[in-house]
Amino acid sequence: MLRKSDVEALSILCPSFPSPPPPREGEGLKLLRPSPLLLWVRLVTALFPRLELGRTSPSPLWGGGWGGAFVIGQARGGDFSSRTREGLVMQFGAPDFAADLARALDALGGVRVDIPVIQPAEPFLDMAGEDLRRRIFLTESETGESLCLRPEFTIPVCTAHIAENVGTPRRYGYLGQVFRQRRDGANEFFQAGVEDLGEPDEAAADARALSDARGLIAGFAPAADLSIILGDQAVFEAVVAGLGLPAGWQKRLIHAFGNEQALGAMIAKLASPEAAAVPDASVAGFLANGDVAGLEAHIEEVMQETGYSTNASRSPAEIAARLISKQTLDSTRLSARSLAALKAFLALDIPLDRAATALSEFARDAGLNISVAQQAFEARLAALKQRGEDLGSIRWRAAFGRPLDYYTGMVFEISASAENLVLAGGGRYDRMMTLLGAQEPIPAVGFSLWLDRIETVRAGR
């Protein structure tokens, strides 16, 4: 139960929270010791009289409770975002340029949104990729639901967009804290960014995302010597498909895209018979003879002997199918020509203004038909030129990907060369919207900025 002084504190922290009612006539105020919450609020407001505390979004979906990212301005449109009120709210620990950045995001035309800090963990565990999965802060609700502290904004912004059934095209902006373990830096830090959903001109949307990210960083870290690297998962997928590998191997390679060590290990396995795993002796004979029925019977016998069969998550037939598939993949080898083509593609690392020619020459020399991916690649180059971007200053690296599983097309990072710090990253993630529950495919692209790293560059540290 809240004490009256708690209510007073809440009314200071949250303008939409009702102030404590005045005493009724003839009833004196009870002189209770102020709560720790009220004392804390009074101390902060006394020390920092210009600091505005509070939440500005009453929307339940967009963090109407306490703990979400703070709204960064007035939303437009007749949907959930229009329920926010005008105002910039400063969070403790936010860089001093955060309010100016919020206004710069506003100028890009996005609807500003507020995302709760506590999120269902399942979407992140399913779609964010191994690199992010192992760094998420997990917890559990009293009902056993897996929850996490918000590790990034893209997935919850898309989930909320789908839940509200908002029309597209739609652009969202955000600024707030994210929480995940990092090798360098604090485990809670500020990010800002844009998610662009449903824009049918994908080349133009890709170009705008990269151009806006570069423009924001150039504006807030003008002294930084920026380097931009761009990759394209769709082109890589087209090359892998053109090599004629089994679907299972294509999936493995695509999953490893962007992880040079994992990708190198898989290519070595495709090149060398010695790299193939030796099956367990108890099943090797069934696999060698293609005896599916015998393998299923053997697996069922083992399951019964171990008492595992009654609670097994997979049936003997499913386990046998997985073993056969794994054996088939392990025995698959690339021809010398195909292996050389894959290595030649991954070695491409050139300025973007020469990338279209290099990609065309590669496809011709390798005998691969990747025309659909080439056309999309060239359309993006044209869109970047139209926005005035210097393609010669951007580098295309064919092997470059980002460590998040949901990307499907262009990916990019913008770094401060001297400090070797990634300041922004983004890309296209078309498939994710359907996986999150959208009834129809929704093209999507976005980017995020790391505010603590931008602050480091601004300070010259």
C-alpha positions as CSV (number, residue, x, y, z in Angstrom):
1,M,0.0,0.0,0.0
2,L,1.3,3.4,-0.9
3,R,1.8,6.0,1.8
4,K,0.7,9.6,1.2
5,S,4.3,10.6,0.9
6,D,4.8,7.9,-1.7
7,V,1.9,9.3,-3.7
8,E,3.5,12.8,-3.5
9,A,6.8,11.4,-4.8
10,L,5.0,9.6,-7.6
11,S,3.2,12.8,-8.6
12,I,6.6,14.5,-8.9
13,L,8.1,11.7,-10.9
14,C,5.1,11.2,-13.1
15,P,3.0,14.2,-14.1
16,S,0.1,12.0,-15.1
17,F,0.0,10.4,-11.6
18,P,-2.7,12.0,-9.5
19,S,-1.5,14.3,-6.7
20,P,-2.4,13.4,-3.1
21,P,-5.9,14.8,-2.3
22,P,-6.2,17.7,0.2
23,P,-7.5,16.8,3.6
24,R,-11.2,16.9,4.1
25,E,-12.6,19.7,6.3
26,G,-12.1,19.0,9.9
27,E,-9.4,16.4,9.2
28,G,-5.9,17.3,10.0
29,L,-3.0,15.9,8.0
30,K,-1.3,13.0,9.7
31,L,2.3,13.9,10.3
32,L,4.0,10.7,9.1
33,R,7.7,10.3,8.5
34,P,8.4,10.9,4.7
35,S,9.0,7.8,2.8
36,P,12.6,7.1,1.4
37,L,11.2,7.6,-2.1
38,L,9.9,11.1,-1.3
39,L,13.1,12.1,0.4
40,W,15.1,10.9,-2.6
41,V,12.9,12.8,-5.0
42,R,13.1,16.0,-2.9
43,L,16.9,15.7,-2.7
44,V,17.3,15.3,-6.5
45,T,14.9,18.1,-7.4
46,A,16.7,20.4,-4.9
47,L,20.1,19.6,-6.2
48,F,19.1,19.7,-9.9
49,P,16.2,22.2,-10.2
50,R,16.4,22.1,-14.0
51,L,16.1,18.4,-14.2
52,E,12.7,17.2,-15.3
53,L,11.8,13.8,-13.8
54,G,9.0,11.6,-15.0
55,R,7.4,9.5,-17.7
56,T,5.4,11.0,-20.5
57,S,3.7,8.0,-22.0
58,P,0.5,6.6,-20.5
59,S,0.2,3.9,-23.1
60,P,0.3,0.4,-21.5
61,L,1.9,-1.1,-24.7
62,W,4.6,1.6,-24.9
63,G,5.8,1.6,-21.4
64,G,2.9,3.1,-19.5
65,G,4.4,1.5,-16.4
66,W,7.7,2.7,-15.2
67,G,10.9,1.4,-16.6
68,G,10.7,1.9,-20.4
69,A,12.7,4.1,-22.7
70,F,11.6,7.6,-22.4
71,V,9.6,9.3,-25.1
72,I,11.6,11.7,-27.2
73,G,8.9,14.0,-28.4
74,Q,5.4,14.4,-29.7
75,A,4.2,11.5,-31.9
76,R,2.1,12.0,-35.0
77,G,-0.7,10.0,-36.5
78,G,-3.9,8.4,-35.2
79,D,-2.5,5.3,-33.6
80,F,-0.8,4.2,-30.3
81,S,2.0,6.6,-30.8
82,S,-0.3,9.6,-30.7
83,R,-1.1,9.0,-27.1
84,T,2.3,10.4,-26.0
85,R,2.6,14.0,-24.9
86,E,5.0,16.7,-25.9
87,G,8.2,16.7,-24.0
88,L,11.8,15.6,-23.7
89,V,12.7,13.8,-20.5
90,M,16.3,13.5,-19.3
91,Q,17.4,10.2,-17.9
92,F,20.1,9.8,-15.4
93,G,23.4,8.9,-17.1
94,A,22.3,10.1,-20.5
95,P,24.9,12.0,-22.5
96,D,24.6,15.7,-22.5
97,F,23.7,15.7,-26.2
98,A,20.8,13.3,-25.8
99,A,18.1,15.9,-26.0
100,D,19.6,17.4,-29.2
101,L,19.9,14.0,-30.7
102,A,16.2,13.4,-29.9
103,R,15.3,16.5,-31.8
104,A,17.5,15.4,-34.7
105,L,15.7,12.1,-34.8
106,D,12.4,14.0,-34.8
107,A,13.6,15.9,-37.9
108,L,14.0,12.6,-39.7
109,G,10.2,12.2,-39.7
110,G,9.9,9.1,-37.4
111,V,7.1,8.5,-34.9
112,R,8.8,8.4,-31.5
113,V,8.0,5.4,-29.3
114,D,8.4,4.2,-25.7
115,I,9.4,0.6,-25.1
116,P,9.2,-1.1,-21.7
117,V,12.5,-2.2,-20.1
118,I,11.1,-5.6,-19.1
119,Q,10.5,-7.7,-22.3
120,P,9.5,-11.3,-23.1
121,A,12.7,-13.2,-23.6
122,E,11.5,-15.6,-26.3
123,P,11.7,-13.4,-29.3
124,F,15.3,-12.4,-28.5
125,L,16.3,-16.0,-27.8
126,D,14.7,-17.1,-31.1
127,M,15.9,-14.4,-33.5
128,A,18.7,-12.3,-32.1
129,G,21.6,-14.6,-32.8
130,E,24.0,-16.5,-30.5
131,D,26.3,-13.5,-30.0
132,L,23.4,-11.5,-28.4
133,R,21.7,-14.5,-26.7
134,R,24.6,-15.3,-24.4
135,R,24.8,-11.6,-23.2
136,I,21.1,-11.1,-22.3
137,F,20.1,-10.5,-18.7
138,L,17.4,-13.1,-18.1
139,T,14.8,-13.4,-15.3
140,E,11.5,-15.1,-14.8
141,S,8.0,-14.0,-13.9
142,E,6.1,-15.5,-11.0
143,T,4.2,-17.6,-13.5
144,G,7.4,-19.0,-15.0
145,E,7.5,-16.8,-18.1
146,S,11.1,-16.0,-19.3
147,L,11.7,-12.3,-19.2
148,C,14.7,-10.2,-19.9
149,L,16.0,-6.6,-19.6
150,R,15.6,-4.9,-23.0
151,P,18.8,-5.8,-24.9
152,E,17.9,-3.9,-28.0
153,F,15.0,-2.0,-29.6
154,T,14.4,-3.5,-33.0
155,I,12.5,-6.6,-32.0
156,P,10.1,-4.9,-29.4
157,V,9.4,-2.0,-31.8
158,C,8.4,-4.5,-34.5
159,T,6.4,-6.6,-32.1
160,A,4.4,-3.6,-30.9
161,H,3.8,-2.4,-34.4
162,I,2.3,-5.8,-35.3
163,A,0.3,-5.9,-32.1
164,E,-1.3,-2.5,-32.8
165,N,-2.0,-3.4,-36.4
166,V,-0.6,-0.1,-37.6
167,G,-0.6,0.7,-41.3
168,T,2.6,1.0,-43.3
169,P,4.9,2.5,-44.4
170,R,5.8,3.7,-40.9
171,R,9.0,5.0,-39.4
172,Y,9.8,4.9,-35.7
173,G,12.5,6.6,-33.6
174,Y,13.7,5.7,-30.2
175,L,16.2,6.8,-27.5
176,G,16.8,4.9,-24.3
177,Q,18.8,2.4,-22.3
178,V,19.6,-1.2,-23.3
179,F,21.0,-3.9,-21.1
180,R,23.4,-6.5,-22.2
181,Q,26.9,-7.8,-21.3
182,R,29.6,-6.2,-23.3
183,R,33.3,-7.1,-23.6
184,D,34.1,-3.4,-23.4
185,G,32.1,-0.7,-21.6
186,A,29.2,-0.7,-19.2
187,N,26.5,-3.3,-19.4
188,E,23.7,-0.7,-19.5
189,F,24.1,2.0,-22.0
190,F,22.0,4.3,-24.3
191,Q,21.0,3.7,-27.8
192,A,19.1,5.7,-30.3
193,G,17.8,4.7,-33.7
194,V,15.2,4.4,-36.4
195,E,13.2,1.5,-37.7
196,D,11.6,1.9,-41.2
197,L,8.8,-0.6,-41.8
198,G,6.8,-1.2,-44.9
199,E,8.6,1.1,-47.4
200,P,8.0,-0.6,-50.8
201,D,11.1,1.0,-52.4
202,E,13.6,-1.1,-50.6
203,A,16.6,0.5,-52.3
204,A,15.6,4.0,-51.3
205,A,14.8,2.8,-47.7
206,D,18.3,1.2,-47.4
207,A,20.0,4.3,-48.7
208,R,18.1,6.5,-46.3
209,A,18.9,4.3,-43.3
210,L,22.7,4.4,-44.0
211,S,22.6,8.1,-45.0
212,D,20.6,9.1,-41.9
213,A,23.0,7.2,-39.6
214,R,26.0,8.7,-41.2
215,G,24.5,12.2,-41.0
216,L,23.6,11.9,-37.3
217,I,27.1,10.8,-36.4
218,A,28.7,13.4,-38.5
219,G,26.5,16.0,-36.8
220,F,27.3,14.9,-33.2
221,A,30.9,13.8,-33.7
222,P,32.0,16.3,-36.4
223,A,35.7,15.8,-35.7
224,A,35.6,12.0,-36.1
225,D,37.3,10.4,-39.1
226,L,34.5,8.0,-40.1
227,S,34.8,4.7,-41.9
228,I,31.8,2.9,-43.4
229,I,31.7,-0.8,-44.2
230,L,28.8,-2.4,-46.0
231,G,27.9,-6.0,-46.6
232,D,24.9,-7.8,-48.2
233,Q,23.5,-11.0,-46.9
234,A,21.1,-11.4,-49.9
235,V,24.1,-11.4,-52.3
236,F,25.8,-14.0,-50.1
237,E,22.7,-16.2,-50.0
238,A,22.4,-16.0,-53.8
239,V,26.0,-17.1,-54.3
240,V,25.6,-20.0,-51.8
241,A,22.4,-21.1,-53.6
242,G,24.1,-20.9,-57.0
243,L,26.9,-23.3,-55.9
244,G,24.3,-26.1,-55.7
245,L,24.8,-27.0,-52.1
246,P,22.1,-29.0,-50.2
247,A,19.6,-26.8,-48.4
248,G,21.1,-27.9,-45.0
249,W,24.5,-26.6,-46.0
250,Q,23.1,-23.4,-47.3
251,K,21.4,-22.8,-44.0
252,R,24.6,-23.5,-42.1
253,L,26.6,-21.1,-44.2
254,I,24.0,-18.4,-44.0
255,H,23.7,-18.7,-40.3
256,A,27.5,-18.3,-40.0
257,F,27.6,-15.3,-42.3
258,G,29.5,-12.4,-40.5
259,N,31.3,-14.8,-38.2
260,E,34.6,-15.2,-40.0
261,Q,35.9,-18.0,-37.7
262,A,32.7,-20.1,-38.0
263,L,32.4,-19.5,-41.7
264,G,36.1,-20.5,-42.2
265,A,35.6,-23.7,-40.3
266,M,32.6,-24.6,-42.4
267,I,34.4,-23.9,-45.7
268,A,37.3,-26.1,-44.4
269,K,34.8,-28.9,-43.7
270,L,33.4,-28.6,-47.2
271,A,36.9,-28.8,-48.7
272,S,38.3,-31.6,-46.7
273,P,36.9,-35.2,-46.2
274,E,39.0,-35.5,-43.1
275,A,37.0,-32.8,-41.4
276,A,33.8,-34.9,-41.5
277,A,32.6,-36.2,-38.2
278,V,32.8,-40.0,-37.7
279,P,29.3,-41.4,-36.7
280,D,28.8,-43.4,-33.5
281,A,29.7,-47.1,-34.1
282,S,26.2,-48.2,-33.0
283,V,24.6,-46.3,-35.8
284,A,27.3,-46.2,-38.5
285,G,26.2,-49.5,-40.1
286,F,22.6,-48.3,-40.5
287,L,23.7,-45.0,-42.0
288,A,26.2,-46.6,-44.4
289,N,23.5,-49.0,-45.7
290,G,20.8,-46.4,-45.8
291,D,18.7,-48.7,-43.5
292,V,16.2,-46.1,-42.1
293,A,13.8,-48.7,-40.6
294,G,16.7,-50.5,-38.8
295,L,18.0,-47.1,-37.5
296,E,14.6,-46.2,-36.2
297,A,14.2,-49.5,-34.5
298,H,17.6,-49.3,-32.9
299,I,16.9,-45.7,-31.6
300,E,13.6,-46.9,-30.1
301,E,15.2,-49.8,-28.4
302,V,17.9,-47.5,-26.8
303,M,15.2,-45.1,-25.7
304,Q,13.2,-47.9,-24.0
305,E,16.3,-49.3,-22.3
306,T,17.2,-45.9,-20.9
307,G,13.6,-45.0,-19.9
308,Y,13.7,-41.9,-22.1
309,S,10.9,-42.8,-24.6
310,T,7.9,-41.8,-22.5
311,N,9.1,-38.2,-22.2
312,A,11.0,-37.8,-25.4
313,S,10.7,-34.5,-27.2
314,R,11.4,-36.2,-30.5
315,S,10.3,-39.6,-31.9
316,P,12.7,-42.3,-33.1
317,A,11.7,-41.4,-36.7
318,E,12.6,-37.7,-36.1
319,I,15.9,-38.5,-34.5
320,A,16.8,-40.9,-37.3
321,A,15.9,-38.3,-39.9
322,R,18.2,-35.8,-38.2
323,L,21.1,-38.3,-38.0
324,I,20.7,-39.1,-41.7
325,S,20.6,-35.4,-42.6
326,K,23.7,-34.7,-40.6
327,Q,25.5,-37.6,-42.2
328,T,24.5,-36.3,-45.6
329,L,25.7,-32.8,-44.9
330,D,29.0,-34.1,-43.4
331,S,29.7,-36.1,-46.5
332,T,28.9,-33.2,-48.9
333,R,32.0,-31.7,-50.6
334,L,32.4,-28.7,-52.8
335,S,34.1,-29.2,-56.1
336,A,37.4,-27.4,-56.5
337,R,35.8,-24.9,-58.9
338,S,32.9,-24.2,-56.5
339,L,35.2,-23.9,-53.5
340,A,37.4,-21.4,-55.4
341,A,34.4,-19.4,-56.4
342,L,33.2,-19.2,-52.8
343,K,36.6,-18.1,-51.6
344,A,36.9,-15.6,-54.4
345,F,33.6,-14.0,-53.4
346,L,34.4,-13.8,-49.8
347,A,37.7,-12.1,-50.6
348,L,36.1,-9.2,-52.3
349,D,36.9,-6.0,-50.3
350,I,36.7,-2.8,-52.4
351,P,35.3,0.7,-52.5
352,L,31.6,0.7,-53.1
353,D,31.9,2.7,-56.3
354,R,33.6,-0.3,-57.9
355,A,31.5,-3.0,-56.3
356,A,28.9,-3.4,-59.0
357,T,31.5,-4.1,-61.6
358,A,33.4,-6.4,-59.4
359,L,30.3,-8.4,-58.5
360,S,29.3,-8.7,-62.2
361,E,32.8,-9.9,-63.1
362,F,32.7,-12.4,-60.2
363,A,29.4,-13.9,-61.3
364,R,30.5,-14.2,-64.9
365,D,33.8,-15.9,-64.0
366,A,32.1,-18.2,-61.5
367,G,29.3,-19.1,-63.9
368,L,26.7,-18.1,-61.3
369,N,23.3,-16.6,-62.0
370,I,22.8,-14.1,-59.2
371,S,21.0,-11.5,-61.3
372,V,18.1,-10.8,-58.9
373,A,20.6,-10.0,-56.1
374,Q,22.7,-8.0,-58.4
375,Q,19.8,-5.8,-59.5
376,A,18.9,-5.1,-55.9
377,F,22.5,-4.3,-55.1
378,E,22.8,-1.9,-58.0
379,A,19.5,-0.2,-57.2
380,R,20.8,0.5,-53.7
381,L,24.0,2.1,-55.1
382,A,21.9,4.3,-57.3
383,A,19.8,5.4,-54.4
384,L,22.9,6.2,-52.3
385,K,24.2,8.3,-55.2
386,Q,20.9,10.1,-55.4
387,R,21.2,11.0,-51.7
388,G,24.6,12.5,-52.3
389,E,26.6,9.8,-50.6
390,D,30.3,9.4,-51.7
391,L,30.4,5.7,-52.7
392,G,34.2,5.9,-52.9
393,S,34.4,6.5,-49.2
394,I,32.3,3.5,-48.3
395,R,33.8,0.0,-48.4
396,W,32.0,-3.1,-49.6
397,R,33.3,-6.3,-48.0
398,A,31.5,-9.4,-49.3
399,A,32.2,-11.4,-46.1
400,F,30.9,-8.7,-43.8
401,G,27.8,-9.4,-41.8
402,R,26.5,-8.4,-38.4
403,P,26.1,-10.8,-35.4
404,L,22.3,-10.8,-35.4
405,D,20.3,-13.6,-37.0
406,Y,17.5,-11.5,-38.3
407,Y,19.3,-9.6,-41.1
408,T,18.4,-10.6,-44.7
409,G,20.0,-7.9,-46.9
410,M,22.2,-4.9,-46.6
411,V,24.1,-4.6,-43.4
412,F,26.5,-1.7,-42.4
413,E,28.6,-0.3,-39.6
414,I,30.0,3.2,-39.2
415,S,33.1,3.5,-37.1
416,A,35.5,6.2,-35.8
417,S,38.7,5.2,-37.4
418,A,41.1,6.6,-34.9
419,E,39.3,5.1,-31.9
420,N,38.3,1.9,-33.7
421,L,34.8,2.2,-32.2
422,V,31.6,1.1,-33.9
423,L,29.3,4.1,-33.5
424,A,26.3,2.9,-35.6
425,G,25.1,-0.3,-37.2
426,G,22.1,-1.5,-39.0
427,G,20.6,-3.3,-41.9
428,R,17.6,-5.0,-43.6
429,Y,15.5,-7.6,-41.8
430,D,12.5,-8.5,-44.0
431,R,11.8,-12.0,-42.7
432,M,11.6,-11.0,-39.1
433,M,8.2,-9.3,-39.3
434,T,6.5,-12.5,-40.5
435,L,8.3,-14.6,-37.8
436,L,7.1,-12.2,-35.2
437,G,3.5,-12.7,-36.3
438,A,2.8,-10.2,-39.2
439,Q,0.0,-11.6,-41.4
440,E,1.8,-10.4,-44.6
441,P,5.5,-9.8,-45.4
442,I,6.6,-6.3,-44.3
443,P,9.9,-5.0,-45.6
444,A,12.0,-3.5,-42.8
445,V,15.3,-1.7,-42.3
446,G,16.8,0.2,-39.5
447,F,19.9,1.4,-37.5
448,S,21.1,2.0,-34.0
449,L,23.6,4.5,-32.6
450,W,25.7,3.8,-29.5
451,L,25.6,7.0,-27.5
452,D,28.4,6.2,-25.0
453,R,30.8,5.6,-27.9
454,I,29.8,8.8,-29.6
455,E,30.3,10.6,-26.3
456,T,33.8,9.1,-26.1
457,V,34.7,10.3,-29.6
458,R,33.2,13.8,-28.8
459,A,35.4,14.0,-25.7
460,G,38.5,13.0,-27.6
461,R,39.1,10.1,-25.2
